[in-house]
Amino acid sequence: MSTKPIPIGEIKKLADDIRLIKDFAENHNFDATLINATIKPKKEGIKSWDWPVVCTVVFLALLIVAIGTLNFSEKLSPGAFKFIFSLGLLCVLLASISFHKKFENTTITLLACCGLIVVLLIGGGIFTPKEAVDEIQKFKQK
């Protein structure tokens, strides 16, 4: 395998280009050792928090507390029940927003929101699990 010889004119042109680059680099204080420098990988800092997940966990914990309060407090006035239930709905809303920020998918957000509302309705004693399934079946058929 022989390669084609390079014409003298091209070699001269290439040499002139090399001299021009070398002169430019020297006149502008370019340090050619930077090209050969070894680059150390960046040290991994403290791992940042995944805030949508943290928020989701916090809001779900608050939802569980609200459901527990609705279930295990026997002497709740109707006003207190409505207030705690409203706080549970707020937790559902905020958890759904956190889900949406994490996954950026409307289907997942709607499923999470509907599921958490059903859990709150069952936990609050408004529906039994069987009634909730029957309502979902009716909604699905429409």
C-alpha positions in Angstrom: 0.0 0.0 0.0 1.7 3.1 -1.2 0.4 6.5 -0.4 0.3 9.3 -2.9 3.2 11.7 -2.5 2.3 15.1 -1.2 3.3 18.0 -3.5 6.0 20.4 -2.3 3.6 23.3 -2.6 1.2 21.8 -0.1 4.0 21.0 2.4 5.2 24.6 2.2 1.7 25.9 2.7 1.2 23.6 5.7 4.6 24.7 7.2 3.6 28.4 6.8 0.3 27.7 8.6 2.2 25.9 11.4 4.6 28.9 11.8 1.7 31.3 11.8 -0.1 29.4 14.6 3.2 29.1 16.6 3.9 32.8 16.2 0.3 33.7 17.2 0.5 31.5 20.2 3.8 32.9 21.4 2.7 36.5 20.9 -0.5 36.0 22.9 1.2 34.1 25.8 -0.5 30.8 25.0 0.9 28.0 27.1 1.1 24.9 25.0 1.4 22.7 28.1 -2.2 23.3 28.8 -3.1 21.0 26.0 -1.3 18.1 27.6 -2.5 18.9 31.1 -4.2 16.0 32.9 -7.7 16.9 34.1 -8.8 15.5 37.4 -12.5 14.5 37.6 -14.6 16.9 39.5 -15.1 15.9 43.1 -18.6 14.8 43.9 -20.1 17.2 46.3 -22.9 16.6 48.7 -25.7 14.9 46.8 -28.6 17.3 46.3 -32.0 16.5 47.5 -34.7 15.4 45.1 -37.2 18.0 46.3 -40.4 16.7 44.6 -39.8 13.3 46.3 -39.2 15.0 49.7 -42.3 17.0 49.3 -44.4 14.0 48.2 -43.2 12.0 51.3 -44.0 14.9 53.6 -47.5 15.5 52.2 -48.3 11.8 52.2 -47.2 11.6 55.9 -49.5 14.6 56.6 -52.3 12.8 54.7 -51.8 9.7 56.9 -51.9 11.9 60.0 -55.1 13.5 58.8 -56.7 10.1 58.0 -55.6 8.7 61.4 -57.1 11.7 63.2 -60.4 11.3 61.3 -60.5 7.6 62.1 -59.3 7.4 65.7 -60.8 10.6 67.2 -64.3 9.7 68.3 -65.3 13.1 69.6 -64.7 15.2 66.6 -67.3 18.0 66.0 -68.6 18.3 62.4 -66.6 21.5 62.0 -63.3 19.8 63.1 -64.1 16.9 60.8 -64.5 19.3 57.9 -61.3 21.2 58.8 -59.2 18.0 59.0 -60.8 16.6 55.9 -60.0 19.9 54.1 -56.4 19.7 55.3 -56.3 16.1 53.9 -57.6 17.4 50.5 -54.9 20.1 50.6 -52.2 17.4 51.3 -53.7 15.4 48.3 -53.4 18.5 46.1 -49.8 19.3 47.1 -48.7 15.6 46.8 -50.2 15.6 43.3 -48.3 18.7 42.4 -45.2 17.1 43.7 -45.9 14.0 41.6 -46.3 16.2 38.6 -43.1 18.1 39.2 -41.2 14.8 39.6 -42.7 12.8 36.6 -44.0 15.7 34.4 -46.7 13.3 33.1 -50.4 14.2 33.3 -51.6 10.6 33.4 -49.5 9.8 36.5 -50.6 13.0 38.2 -54.3 12.2 37.6 -53.9 8.6 38.8 -52.1 9.8 41.9 -54.6 12.5 42.7 -57.6 10.2 42.2 -56.0 7.4 44.2 -55.2 9.7 47.1 -58.7 11.2 47.1 -60.2 7.7 47.2 -57.8 6.8 50.1 -58.9 10.0 51.9 -62.6 9.2 51.4 -62.1 5.6 52.6 -59.9 6.8 55.5 -62.4 9.5 56.5 -65.2 6.9 56.7 -67.2 8.5 53.9 -66.9 5.4 51.7 -66.2 1.8 52.5 -63.7 0.1 50.2 -66.5 -1.8 48.5 -68.5 1.4 47.9 -65.4 3.1 46.5 -64.8 0.2 44.0 -68.4 0.3 43.0 -68.2 4.1 42.4 -65.1 3.7 40.4 -66.8 1.0 38.3 -69.8 3.3 37.6 -67.4 6.1 36.7 -65.5 3.8 34.4 -68.6 2.7 32.6 -69.7 6.3 31.7 
